[in-house]
Amino acid sequence: MFENFKSFTIEVQSDPPVTIFGKKSHLQMSKSLPPLLLLHGFPQSYHCWHKVVPSLTDNYSVVVIDLRGYGASSKPEPISQYAKSLMARDCAIVMSNLGFKSFFVCAHDRGARVAHKLCVDYPEGVRKTILLDIAPTLDMYSTTSLAMAKAYYHWFFLIQKEPFPETLIASNARLVAEVFLTGHGGGEVERFDKNCLDYYINRLQDKECIHAMCQEYRASASIDLDEARKDQEIGKKIECPLQILWSKHGLLEEHYNPLSLWRALVKDQEAGYKWLLLRI
């Protein structure tokens, strides 16, 4: 898994100290290939891309990281440390340290929310972006309905005051992993590589990691909403070409109109950007 990748740890913040762990493809030819940053979701880590990267390394210099609060990256305590602006800055610093002034991004779930802010705050750094299976955070919270709350119940569970969700998760980490990773219990856990699944379960057994993931969700329901509102007020939008993909049989298809929501957050829809709508 991740053969021909080299591990790295990069300090992105000194107070409190935060380091980001990741891996970069290090084939000799990769030095001249365009850089591609892959960002994972909850409750995963960089491991989730293990079936994807083999098809990418011939054409891209691939970088995978653990978001702050996840995997082997730092897990600072305060909710404020999980603002998407800070998590986006982590990505920008990592790519800069690796020698990439601009890069492509493909991101899923929580990583896609970080990627959204990365596009907004670092327009000169992001060439093009693919967001997988999300609607904008502000739209999702501001249009909450019974159907949405039932489908995304974990959004409201994980933000409850500590240590309530942390304690319940720690009591049966395997069950939590299986439920969240298989579409709220609707899939087959056997689809996951055993080593990856075991790693995710291990992370959900670690109190520091559980707390960090809950803090990241708590930030989304507070700080991130404030940041999104401010961005809208001052007209900060996505400037790079954007591609969005979601499942035809998933929650987004049932409850939202992702294409319409994301179009509203792009700065210039008449600049020749190609919108590609894919429902898988």
C-alpha angles and dihedrals in degrees: 000000000000093000112183091025123121122213122231139179117204127188109229101169136024104196105071093008114244127180127184121216121208149136132242129198106248106187109141091246092053091079090074097039124098112264120248123190118203120199124195134214140227129336092002142086137210087297090081090077096058094109093045105049098066089067093048107047095078090061106026142041094237124210122187123182142179108241115235108278092030138086114337097340123105121284109206117192110233123082087229089068091066098058108134088235089064094042089050090050088054089059094047092050093047093051092045091051089051089055100257117132092181133012149167122260133208115179140171134205111323090007089056089056089054089047091053091057090042090058092048098046099036107035091155091056103048116071100180134345139209117198116196124210104336141113119207112286095231092051092049095051096039093052097043113159135171090264092050093047091052093048096043099033091140089066088066097036096053094050095057117117115284136286094024101082092031092056095048093047092050091052093068112007094167093056091047092051093048094047096048096040097049101051098277092315096315099110141055118272089203088077089074123085107254094230091052093046092049090051093051090049090049090054090050089054092056112091094208092051094046091051092048092052091049090049090053090056091045089055090052091056093050123011095030092053090052091049092049092050091049092049090053092048093054095038099248107159142157109287102180127080108278131204121190127194131182140163119274089216098039137102096267093056090051100044109025147033099232096180093055093045094051094044088062090058098052117098101217119017091174096059095097094267113156114227111204117195113199125173110185 
